[in-house]
Amino acid sequence: MNAFLAELGKQLVTRWTAALVLPGALFAAAVVLARVLGQSHALDVAALPAWLDRLTGTPAGARGAALLVAGAAFLLGAAAAGLAAQAVGMVVGWTWSLTGSTPLLGRLADRRRRRWERADAEVAEAERAFLADTTDPARRARVRRAIDRRAAICLVEPARPTWTGDRLHAADVRVWRTYGIDLAPVWPRLWLVLPEETRGELTAVQDRCATAARLVGWGALYAVLGAFWWPALVVGAAILLAARHRCRRSVAVYAELVEAAVDLYGRELAVRLGLSCPGRLTGEVGEQISGLVRKDGTVPRARRPVSAPPAGA
């Protein structure tokens, strides 16, 4: 047990260092550059040696103390920056569960819904043209492109103000429509019957989602620093673009894995709950699962889910 705890502590320190301290050190270095160079001499790296000379240009007896204080301040600043980026990442993750419950969020959700409806109309038009002549490969390709454009907005009719929120919500809706399973209350029970390897895959993707959200925090910090040193604004913009891509990709993979877990292990959950499921998981059995775990009886299939899959197990 002591060996296990020692190894666990070592891994936690390693992960904390890699996730927060090292990027924080880079940001702290950028803060130093912003302080020394400023906007007017943003790329004048020749000014750095002179600044270092002034920093260490103290009496010999006090030089070591000055360097020690500067080093401690640098490490504390790096840690503080890491915690700030993590806090922003948590806020970003929280926004993935927002609904259109406020006027601003409602307008954003309505805008996404209108885009999806236009794309859905294009799909319907392309399908009508294809049905008029099913031998035309160009019309078949047009249908495929129209479906891809609609899916790029959302796999189902949008109901959230953000793409990531809608991608999580789509997993909930698709599972409900296929199996009658209310994913939010069912997920903790399903998690307990998943094999260790599957849970490991889901946990790894959850970590990637958290890392992508934290990357938004780093981008925001660099963007704010750009007010004092313009190269930081360029770095921040690049980080934010990369974070947007990583957030979407990670959330999409997570949502796909959640659906796959229901597809592959939903029947096992039904059996574990004592329900009869001799063949594949059906909507009737899924309704029984939902009613049983919600402890409020059978949930009608006509009822549409409003909650997204949980961000963690």
C-alpha positions in Angstrom: 0.0 0.0 0.0 2.8 2.4 0.8 4.5 1.7 -2.5 1.1 2.3 -4.3 0.6 5.6 -2.5 4.1 6.7 -3.3 3.7 5.9 -7.0 0.3 7.6 -7.1 1.8 10.7 -5.5 4.6 10.7 -8.0 2.2 10.4 -10.9 0.1 13.3 -9.5 3.1 15.5 -9.1 4.3 14.6 -12.6 0.8 15.4 -14.2 0.5 18.6 -12.2 3.9 19.7 -13.3 3.3 18.9 -16.9 -0.2 20.4 -17.0 0.2 23.6 -15.0 3.8 24.4 -13.9 5.6 24.0 -17.2 3.1 26.1 -19.3 2.9 28.5 -16.3 6.7 28.9 -16.5 6.4 29.8 -20.2 3.7 32.3 -19.4 5.7 33.8 -16.5 8.6 34.2 -18.9 6.3 36.0 -21.3 5.2 38.3 -18.4 8.9 39.1 -17.8 9.4 39.9 -21.4 6.3 42.1 -21.4 7.6 44.0 -18.4 11.1 44.4 -19.8 10.4 45.1 -23.4 6.9 46.6 -23.4 5.0 47.6 -26.6 7.5 50.0 -28.0 10.4 47.5 -28.0 8.4 44.3 -28.2 11.0 42.4 -30.2 14.2 44.1 -28.9 15.7 41.1 -27.2 19.0 42.9 -27.0 17.5 44.7 -24.0 17.4 41.5 -22.0 21.1 41.3 -21.1 21.1 44.8 -19.8 18.0 44.0 -17.6 19.7 40.9 -16.2 22.8 43.0 -15.4 20.6 45.4 -13.5 18.8 42.6 -11.7 22.1 41.0 -10.5 23.9 44.3 -10.0 23.6 44.2 -6.3 26.3 43.9 -3.6 27.8 40.4 -3.5 26.3 39.6 -0.1 22.8 40.4 -1.3 23.1 38.9 -4.8 22.2 35.4 -3.8 19.2 36.6 -1.8 18.0 38.7 -4.7 18.2 35.8 -7.1 16.5 33.5 -4.6 13.6 35.9 -4.2 13.3 36.4 -8.0 13.3 32.6 -8.6 10.7 32.1 -5.9 8.5 34.8 -7.4 8.9 33.3 -10.8 7.8 29.9 -9.6 4.9 31.3 -7.7 3.8 33.3 -10.7 4.0 30.2 -12.9 1.9 28.2 -10.5 -0.7 31.1 -10.2 -0.9 31.3 -14.0 -1.5 27.5 -14.1 -4.3 27.7 -11.6 -5.9 30.7 -13.4 -5.8 28.7 -16.7 -7.3 25.7 -15.0 -10.1 27.9 -13.5 -10.9 29.3 -16.9 -10.9 25.8 -18.3 -13.5 24.8 -15.7 -15.7 27.7 -16.7 -15.3 26.6 -20.4 -16.4 23.1 -19.5 -19.4 24.5 -17.6 -20.5 26.4 -20.7 -20.9 23.1 -22.5 -24.0 22.4 -20.4 -25.7 25.7 -20.9 -29.1 25.9 -22.4 -30.9 28.7 -24.2 -32.5 29.8 -20.9 -31.5 33.4 -21.1 -32.2 35.9 -23.8 -28.6 36.0 -25.1 -28.1 32.3 -25.0 -31.6 31.8 -26.5 -30.6 34.0 -29.5 -27.4 32.0 -30.0 -29.4 28.7 -29.9 -32.0 30.1 -32.3 -29.2 31.2 -34.7 -27.8 27.7 -34.7 -31.2 26.2 -35.1 -32.0 28.4 -38.1 -28.7 27.4 -39.8 -29.5 23.7 -39.2 -33.0 24.1 -40.6 -31.6 25.7 -43.8 -29.2 22.8 -44.1 -32.0 20.3 -43.4 -34.0 21.9 -46.2 -31.1 21.5 -48.5 -30.9 17.8 -47.6 -34.6 17.3 -48.3 -34.2 19.1 -51.7 -31.2 17.0 -52.6 -33.0 13.8 -51.7 -36.0 14.7 -53.8 -33.7 15.3 -56.8 -31.9 12.0 -56.2 -35.2 10.1 -55.9 -36.2 11.5 -59.3 -33.1 9.9 -60.9 -31.4 7.4 -58.6 -28.9 6.5 -61.4 -27.2 9.9 -61.4 -24.0 9.7 -59.3 -23.8 13.5 -59.1 -27.1 13.7 -57.4 -26.1 11.0 -54.9 -22.9 13.0 -54.1 -25.0 16.1 -53.6 -27.1 14.3 -51.0 -24.0 13.2 -49.2 -22.5 16.7 -49.2 -25.8 18.2 -47.9 -26.0 15.6 -45.1 -22.4 16.4 -44.1 -23.1 20.1 -44.0 -26.1 19.5 -41.8 -24.1 17.1 -39.5 -21.3 19.7 -39.2 -23.8 22.0 -37.5 -25.4 19.3 -35.4 -26.4 15.7 -35.7 -29.9 16.5 -34.4 -31.9 19.8 -34.3 -29.8 22.2 -32.2 -31.0 23.2 -28.8 -27.8 24.6 -27.2 -26.0 27.9 -27.8 -22.6 26.3 -28.5 -21.4 23.5 -30.9 -19.9 21.5 -28.1 -23.0 21.7 -26.0 -25.1 20.6 -28.9 -22.8 17.7 -29.6 -23.2 16.4 -26.1 -26.9 17.0 -26.3 -27.1 15.1 -29.6 -25.7 12.0 -27.9 -28.5 12.2 -25.3 -31.2 12.7 -28.0 -29.9 9.9 -30.2 -29.7 7.4 -27.4 -33.2 8.4 -26.3 -34.7 8.0 -29.8 -33.0 4.7 -30.4 -33.4 2.9 -27.0 -35.7 5.1 -24.9 -32.9 5.5 -22.4 -32.7 8.7 -20.4 -28.9 8.9 -20.4 -28.3 11.3 -17.5 -29.6 9.0 -14.7 -28.7 5.8 -16.5 -25.1 6.7 -17.1 -23.7 6.1 -13.5 -25.3 2.5 -13.6 -23.9 1.8 -17.1 -20.5 3.0 -16.0 -20.4 0.4 -13.3 -20.9 -2.5 -15.8 -18.4 -1.2 -18.3 -15.2 -3.2 -18.6 -12.1 -1.6 -17.1 -10.6 -1.1 -20.6 -13.7 0.8 -21.8 -13.7 3.0 -18.7 -10.1 3.7 -19.2 -10.8 4.9 -22.8 -13.6 7.1 -21.6 -11.5 8.5 -18.8 -8.7 9.3 -21.2 -11.0 11.2 -23.5 -12.5 13.1 -20.5 -8.9 14.1 -19.7 -8.4 15.3 -23.2 -11.6 17.4 -23.0 -10.3 19.0 -19.7 -6.9 19.7 -21.3 -8.6 21.3 -24.3 -10.7 23.5 -22.1 -7.7 24.5 -20.1 -5.9 25.4 -23.3 -8.7 28.1 -23.7 -7.5 29.5 -20.4 -3.9 29.7 -21.6 -5.1 31.5 -24.7 -7.1 33.9 -22.7 -4.2 34.7 -20.4 -1.9 35.4 -23.4 -4.5 37.5 -25.0 -4.8 39.7 -21.9 -1.0 40.0 -21.7 -1.2 41.3 -25.3 -2.4 44.6 -23.9 1.1 45.1 -22.6 3.2 43.1 -25.1 1.7 42.6 -28.5 3.5 39.3 -29.4 1.5 37.7 -26.6 -1.7 38.6 -28.4 -0.5 36.7 -31.5 0.4 33.7 -29.4 -3.0 33.9 -27.6 -4.9 34.0 -30.8 -3.0 31.0 -32.1 -3.7 29.1 -28.9 -7.4 29.9 -28.9 -7.7 28.7 -32.5 -6.0 25.4 -31.5 -8.1 25.1 -28.4 -11.3 25.5 -30.4 -10.3 22.7 -32.7 -9.2 20.5 -29.8 -12.3 21.1 -27.8 -14.6 20.2 -30.7 -12.6 17.1 -31.5 -12.3 15.8 -27.9 -16.0 16.4 -27.2 -17.0 14.7 -30.5 -14.9 11.6 -29.6 -16.3 11.5 -26.1 -19.9 11.7 -27.3 -19.2 8.9 -29.8 -17.8 6.8 -27.1 -20.8 7.4 -24.8 -23.1 6.3 -27.6 -20.9 3.3 -28.3 -21.0 2.3 -24.6 -24.8 2.3 -24.7 -24.8 0.3 -28.0 -22.4 -2.4 -26.7 -23.3 -2.6 -23.0 -26.9 -1.3 -22.6 -28.3 -4.9 -22.9 -25.9 -6.0 -20.1 -27.1 -3.2 -17.9 -30.7 -4.4 -18.5 -29.8 -7.9 -17.5 -27.9 -6.7 -14.4 -31.1 -4.8 -13.4 -33.1 -7.9 -13.6 -35.0 -7.1 -16.8 -35.7 -9.6 -19.6 -33.7 -8.8 -22.7 -33.2 -12.1 -24.7 -32.1 -10.3 -27.9 -30.9 -6.9 -28.8 -31.7 -3.9 -26.6 -35.1 -2.5 -27.7 -37.0 0.7 -26.9 -39.4 -1.1 -24.6 -36.5 -2.4 -22.5 -34.8 1.0 -22.6 -37.9 2.6 -21.2 -38.0 0.1 -18.4 -34.3 0.8 -17.6 -35.1 4.6 -17.5 -38.1 4.2 -15.3 -36.3 1.8 -13.0 -33.2 4.0 -12.4 -35.3 7.2 -12.2 -37.5 5.4 -9.7 -40.6 7.1 -11.1 -42.0 4.4 -13.3 -41.8 3.9 -17.0 -40.8 7.0 -19.0 -42.9 7.6 -22.1 -40.8 7.5 -25.3 -42.5 10.6 -26.6 -40.9 12.6 -23.9 -37.8 14.3 -25.2 -34.6 14.5 -23.1 -33.3 17.9 -22.1 -30.1 16.9 -20.4 -26.7 16.2 -21.9 -24.4 13.3 -21.1 -22.3 13.9 -17.9 -18.9 15.3 -18.4 -17.4 12.7 -16.1 -18.2 9.3 -14.6 
